[in-house]
Amino acid sequence: MTTETYRDAWGVPHLRATTATALAHAQGLITARDRAWQLEVERHRAQGTSAAFLGAEALSWDVFARRVRLEDTARRCFERLEGVDPETAGWVRAYVEGVNEGLGVGGGARADGVGAGVGPGSPLPAPEFERVGLLPGAWAPWTPLAVWLSVHILFAGFPAKLWREEAARQLGDDALPLFATDGPATSGSNGWLLDGSRTVSGGALIAGDPHRFIEEPGIYQQVRLACEEFDVVGLAVPGVPGIAHFGHTGTVAWAITNAMADYQDLYRERLRRTGAGVEALDPDGVWRRVHRHTEVVEVAGETPVEIEVLETPRGPVVAGGPEGLDDATPLALSLRYPPRVTGELGFGTLLKLLRARDVDDVDAALDTWCEPVNVVQAADTAGGTLHRVAGRVPVRAEANRVRLVPAWEPGHEWTGWHEMPRAELTDGIAVMANQRGPARELGVEFAPAHRADRIRELLQEREKWTPEEIGVIHLDTQLASAGPLLGRVAALKDLAPEAATLRDRLLRWNRRMDASSTDAAAYAALRTEVVRALAAHPAFAGLTTPPAYPDVLLPWLALTPRIGFALEHLLRAEELAGPLAEIDRDTVVREALEAVAGRPARTWGDTHRLTPWRALPDDTYEPPPLSGDHDCVLCTSAVPGVTDRAARGPVARYVWDLADRRRSRWIVPHGDQLPLWLKGDLAPVETDWNRLHKEQR
């Protein structure tokens, strides 16, 4: 059988081939034809060459990608994969060959002068390529691994250690637990699993929604991959073969959430220049030469930038150097991360997942997974379930997990790998929403339990669920984290009339962040005023200007968002210690309430709007209103104190039905599916080949 491409009513590609290798080629080909621009942006970001056409705004990322050695690490991992798993390496090569064939047709000029677009059969060149004067380039066999690393290198949030270092220095160690929460730069997810005892059909249900920065085009691509060995539907990452995170083979399905594990370390290095290069002081007291070379980063419209790439025995130097940071702070930081150490990324898992028939197969496949560390939920048609952590987390000193550690002192080495924890279902239910779950011993900062508790509460409202009904849970807008602020509002006395009226309104509010709600908008406005007032307090003055770390790391050190996402902890604490004891929280809340009370009424949706990231800005885009908020199950994240707009939220929603895959559902916030996504509807997963449209090429 030749490779065949079908489309459903939403344009989702359904690919069919004889072998897994031929199918990988077809997946690469169709991804390039559908998403040529996205693939090339991701390739350039992985290489650290995106500023050459995106300009100076992309420079900080490119410098980071070069210094952290993303592409070199991907090359190492692929070479190791070739040695230990040649079949999977050949499968990845086939995908890359498909991408290159698709880009040759789909990205640049052809002999007949016709370029390609971002969809099948597009007769015109993709406008983004023309806009920046870019032609596609060839993918190397390791490029998919580099794309995966690029997408996930910041996933575990190692820059949070920079924040904790500064916060401890300015506020004291006692203040750190107040800020131990997920923040604006964190990726997360909701996920829940019901075994057959909790469903009408008797077959398990898996549902959820991954939360990331919403990009256009999206980070996930709906796809079906079918050959003589398997037939899988799921959400693929463009540029990476297979279906890593969310898939359904017909007999087993799986889904993931971010485990919030800590598996990357930052070391303070002592570096010195010599006539022969650069040396680092090692824990044995000996100065040893480090790897050093220079690279040139091209920047559109500006002078190229030469950078120095250093790597110590701990890892690549990602900030500072022998001369310190750009502001002369005497600091050099190296990053140690598992794939750089082991040469393993976990791609050997991908083909095994496609071939999985039951949860035991999924479990065995995940034993070779490395990056990132996820909580996985799986179920099969025989009644089996799985709830476990997958990935690589090093065994090392507790200090490594929390702060910067000195590279020249012994005791901070990696000494092994943690065994990945497992968990059992409770009352036939497992819920994971980045809270302290199975990975509690592996991480430092977790999301509050609000989303997880609310999902479990909603699931308990019915004894049994259907796939059509369970999607309603995705849309819940209750904001449990509003409690501490509203509690302080309730205690206020002797308010001016307008402020008293607003207080009474907020106390009657149902605490739902619905787009149509004026009360939700009033609460959000009050929250913004409180966060900004706290951020402006002299107690936080030392945190307003962080050291001159690379720009790509600074979002983790931004004071106002940190306060915004820690607000409930700051307001709930009985007493604040150290410099924070100077803050009169009741006065802050009173003044904020009075400031907001006289404002014209508006709805939450007037300001809470979808704002996806695009490599190139689109001046014609009109952001639609959204319900939800950061701590709602409907996790459309505003950044309190900074903006009500949501750049992060559910990048997909899914319901996997193990009783009948044809009753499964999914949706992404793009194209023709965006109106459904905004309403909370899900599109059907079509699996009948006779109901699909076959493409003729």
Secondary structure, DSSP 4 states (H G I P E B T S, - for coil): ---EEEE-TT--EEEE-SSHHHHHHHHHHHHHHH-HHHHHHHHHHHHT-THHHH-GGGHHHHHHHHHTTHHHHHHHHHHHHHHH-HHHHHHHHHHHHHHHHHHHHHTS--TTS----SSTT--S--HHHHHHT----PPPTTHHHHHHHHHHTTTT-TTHHHHHHHHHHHH-GGGGGGG-S--TT--EEEEEEE-GGGBSSSS-EEEEEEEEE-BSS-S-EEEEEE-SS-EEEEEEPTTS-S--SEEE-SSEEEEEEE--B---EEEE--EEEETTEEEEE-TTS-EEE-EEEEEEE--TTS--EEEEEEE-SS-BEEEE-TT-STT----EEEEE-HHHHHS--STHHHHHHHH--SHHHHHHHHTT--SS-EEEEEEETTS-EEEEEES--EE--HHHHHS-EETTSTT-S--EEPPPPB---BTTEEEESSSSSTTTTTBS----THHHHHHHHHHTT-SSB-HHHHGGGGG--B-GGGHHHHHHHHT--S--HHHHHHHHHHHH---B--TT-HHHHHHHHHHHHHHHHHHTSGGGGGGSS-----GGGGGGG-HHHHHHHTHHHHHH-S---GGGGG--HHHHHHHHHHHHHTSPP--HHHH-BB--B-SS--TT--PPB----TTSSS--EEETTTEEEEEEEES-EEEEESS-GGG-EEE-SSGGGHHHHHHT--EE----GGGSEEP--
